[in-house]
């Protein structure tokens, strides 16, 4: 099996094919993974899942517990704004050592006067996902999914949420860039000082 079809691994976690363990992810994520795999055969071979203690779901805690490089983690935040009464919501996915440029880049992409993080209770209720586990895989159809170009680098892994705090997904960053509905955006994130 060549490297392109080998299940990714990272740190000291045990990784399994996500499609064989859909019980570990949120229902919306499971449905999206099934549909995506039907359209792209690489999904079955290259999207992995691992079960974790939900108390370790936050990026810094997880990275410390399992010797994971911060550069591999990609965080998903939900942002909203309005223009002329039309609400616009997007998920922004950026590497964990950066932060989403909400006030400038995301705001301009949404074409709104002001963009802000969606309240946690609303983001979780509308996505059907848990806080700390929101993932770009399986978000509501009306939400834009903006992914920083640094996340989709060829050959680099992307460690993302699974929709629940009790597991994580791992896949090549360039495969995440092929998730249906994803918009790969240059300079979506800024470096954290």
PyMOL commands that set and color helices and strands:
alter all, ss='L'
color gray80, all
select helices_A, chain A and resi 3-5+18-20+22-24+27-39+42-46+54-56+59-66+70-72+102-110+120-127+173-176
alter helices_A, ss='H'
color red, helices_A
select strands_A, chain A and resi 16-17+48-51+74-83+86-95+98-100+116-117+144-148+157-161+167-172+182-185+189-191
alter strands_A, ss='S'
color yellow, strands_A
deselect
rebuild
show_as cartoon
